């Protein structure tokens, strides 16, 4: 324990005395701060305390001194552990107080009148990390976490990260919602009046007027959740209960929408069914139909969301449908039930958890969807776009954005509660350790044809949409001039070879930025997610259920709310990250982390605990066991987390639309700008390149997963 605490003491002292306490221009890795180390902005905390009289930065010094005394004079492990916990907790408390009580412009209290501070930098981060791990080391010395410093340190680190990058920004949304007009304070009455106003929850559409954005979002979410679940179930039944021969084609159609930027489908629908769309022009010229704007509103958004989110419902439901025990269906038929009765009274009830999860995902994705309502919304206002315009509109209203975000959050959490109540506490387990060699019951003819007539026309429509997307990138102006051209690709991705290779296309900057940020965030997401899964599966500790809930909260909160929360929380000290690439990486890590957690739990649950026990009995500690025994066996889970986080980082728009800057522009926000300017061909060409990029990445990672599985199988056979 003392050795670990001593190591972190040295690291903490180095951060406190050698690294800039506050943020520096160009970042700490630019090393420009070394030249100006004695300056006011780039100086380490120790230098500022000694030469500039900033005594409030001395908080960590007593803590480090106490830890040093423990190293030299403490006798007995319990005494030393208690001293470490007390010293580190006090140091962390003082550091947090210094950050929260002294904002960027002036102090909150008169005893540091006139003093302000910029955002915390590398020195503060290293110091806080060292104090945190000294604290967890002391906790392990008290016998918590089985006395394992690695386990307690990992728990403390993940709890701290979730608190800072999930709970802290969400708290800012909740607080700003109670802000009075003009910034004159906070009040509950002001919040209640704005939250329950007719502008938000109005039902004017029932009388021929317009409903509020909350009602619009709720109706759209319910319709999308129900529609995607029904279509996903139809596709899943075709895959598992019929002999349909073109299943590989359907499988391709389930992958492409997932790796498509969310607003591209909406754009394709405009070019087909808009007022000047190809289909609209055809029916107007052929049958004399009047050209209308039916696509801009509820109908267009609903159609686009059905195309975008049906594959997600299918991926959830296909495993559930395959998991229904054939023995139960055979038992039903043995008792004289026909195929329809077997499906209705046996198979379908056992699919209830999958149906609930598919509906919930469709509902949440619909609420959080930003791209399609932005492109197709027209006068149909929804919460996601209203939040965006409340932040970036001509008159910014953060309090309004916070209230709208709370409404969105209430709907999401309400859907979670309804789902849990509907599923209930019943057991739906049908897969046991016993062999089950039966065959799934075939669908009765009426249900089979109902699935065919529902899913296959939809699959054909999806294929037509994507063929039109490819077509639109190779014509000059879709709907007006269909002559072949490569102009859109040249404008976006041209390369000059004069005086060396130069990337002159206007899309290269955002393309390289997106790939860089996605490439950095993907492994971090996998690491945090799988480390959390390791703690949940392999360790026992107090507050485990609350810990699991906190790690899943970022998935329950729509991306629009996360984006607003990050703007409110990290736009000023003590953590000032807006306008940097770091905030984009962080939002991707903690937005996509729950997928890594779930995948890690599923994979780790298949590894027998005897592997860990054998490693520990041979003298290895928990860190060595996790690194050399468990991690090598989690190849598929690691690569699956990498694939998902990489794709989501490229296609995400609802959160990053608030966080991008001129210096760090993401591909999705760049394409949204082109759509708003009417450059449809350019936007489609860029989207096509992104789709091909993600397809290549997915194929490479799938090949790696296959190789890893084959090697393990070969070893077993040998």
C-alpha positions, 0 to 999 in steps of 0.5 A: 500500500505504501509503495503504491501511495508513494508512487502516486505522491511523486506523480502528484508532486510532479504535476503540482510543481512542474506542469502548468496549473491552468490551460495554455494556448496550443495545449500542454504538448506544444511545449510553448509554455516551457519558455513562459513557465514563469509567466502568469498563465503558464506557471505551475501551481507551486510557482504561483503560490511562492511568487504570486501570492495565490495562496488558494492554490496551496490546497494540495500541499498539506495533503502531499505533506501528510502522505509523505509523513505517512510514508516515513512514520506511520506504523500499522496498515490500518493507521496508515490507511486511515491517514491516507484516506483523510489526507487525500480526501481533504486535498481533493476537497480543497482542490474542488472548492478552489475550482468551483468557488473561483470562476473565470471573471471574479470570485464568488466571495469577497475574500478573494475579491477581483481574482479569477482563473481560467480553466484547469490545465494539465497540472491540476488534472495530474494532481487531482488524479494522484490524490484520487488514487492515493485515496483509493489506495488508502481505502483498499488498505482498510480492507475494501475491495478485497484489499486490492488497490487496482480494483478500488483504484479502477472503481474510483477512477470510473466513478470520478469520470462519470461524475465529471462528464455525465452527472456534472453537465446534466446537473447544469441542465437541471439548474439552468432550467430554474434560472429567472429571466434576465439572470436575476436568480433562480425560482421554481415558479418560473420553471413550472410556468415555462415547463407546463406552458401551452407553447410546449405541451399545447394540443392545438393540432386537435383543433386544426392548429399546431401542437407544442414541440413536446407533444409532437416529439412524443407522438412521433417517438411512439409512432416510430417506436411502434413502426420500427418494432413491427418492421423489425419483427417482420424481418426477424421472422423472415430470417428465422422462420422462413426459407426466403432465398435472398436473405444475404441481400436483406442482411446488407440492407440492415447494415447500410442505414446504421452507417449512414449519416442520419440526415442523408436519408432525409435528403434523399427523400427530398430529392425524390418526393419533395416539391421538385423531386423526381417522383413528384415531377413524374406523377405531376407530368403523367397524371396531372397531380398537384405538387404539394409539400406533404414531405415537410412535416410529420409524414416526412420525418416519420418516413425518414426515421422508419428508414433510419431506425428499423435496422436497429430494431431488427438487430435487437429482435433477431437474437430474441426470435432465435432464442425462443426454445423450439421445445416449447413450440413443439410442446404446444403443437403436441397439445393440438395447438395450430401454428398461429396459436403457438406463435400467439400464445407461446412464441410472441409472449417469450419475445416480450423483452425483445419487443420492449427493448426494440420499442424503447430504442426506436422511441429514444432514437426518434426523440434524439434525432436531429438531422431528419427533423432539421431537413424535413421538419418544416412547421412541425417543431420537435424538441431536438431542433427547438433545443438547437435553435434556443442555443444558436438562434438569433437570441440565445436562451439557455434557460429555454434550452434547459427546460426543453432538455428536461422535457426530453429527459422526462420522456426518455426516463418515463419510457424506461419505467413503462418498459420495465413495468410492461416486461415485469418480473416474469421469467423469459429464459428459454435457453439453458445448459441442456441441449435443444435439438428441436426446430422452430415452428414454421409460420402459418401461411397467413402470418408468413405472407403478412411478413412478406408483404410488410417487409419485402416492399419496405426492403425494396423501398430502402434499396431504391433510396440508397441507389438514388443516393449513389445516383445523386452524387454523380449528377450535376443537379438532381431533379434538373440536370441529370448529366453525369459529373464528378464535380461534387467529388472533385470539389470535396476531395480533390488532390493537387500534386504540384509542389508535393501532395496537397489536399485541396478539396474543401471536405478534407479538413473535416474528413481528417478531423473526424477520422482522427477524433473517431480513431482516438475515441474508439479505443478509449471507449472500449477501454472504459466500457470493458473496464467497467464490465470487468468490475461489474462481472468479476468484483463485488463491492458496495453500491454496485447497482448504483454504479451500474446505473450511473454508467448507463445514464449517458445512454438513457439521455438523448444526444441532444441533451448531452450536447446542451449539457456539455455546452453549459458545463464546459464553456467556462472554468473550472473545466473549459473545453469548448472549442477544443478536440478534447470535448468531442473525444470525451462526448463520444467516449461517455456517449458510447461507453454503455455499448462497451459495458454491455458487450463486455458483460456478455463476453466476460460472463462466458469466462469461467471464474476459475481462470482468475482464481488460477492466476491469483493462486499462482501469485499474479495480482488483479491487474496482471490477471486482467491484462494477461488472462482476461483481456486476451480472451475478449478479442471479439468484445473489444473489436465489437466495441471499437467498431460501434464507437468508431461508426457512431463517432463518425455518424453522430450529429445530435450531440456534436452539432453544439460542440464543433468549432471552426478549428475542429469541424466534424463531417456530419456538421459540415454536411448539415451546412452544405444541406442548408446551403442547398448543395445537395450533390456535394452533401451526398457525395461526402456522405457516400465517401463516409459510408465507404470509409465505415464499410471498409473499417467494419470489414477489416475489424470483422476479419480480425474478429474471425481470425481471433476466433479461428485461432482460439478454436484451433487451440481447443481442437489441438 
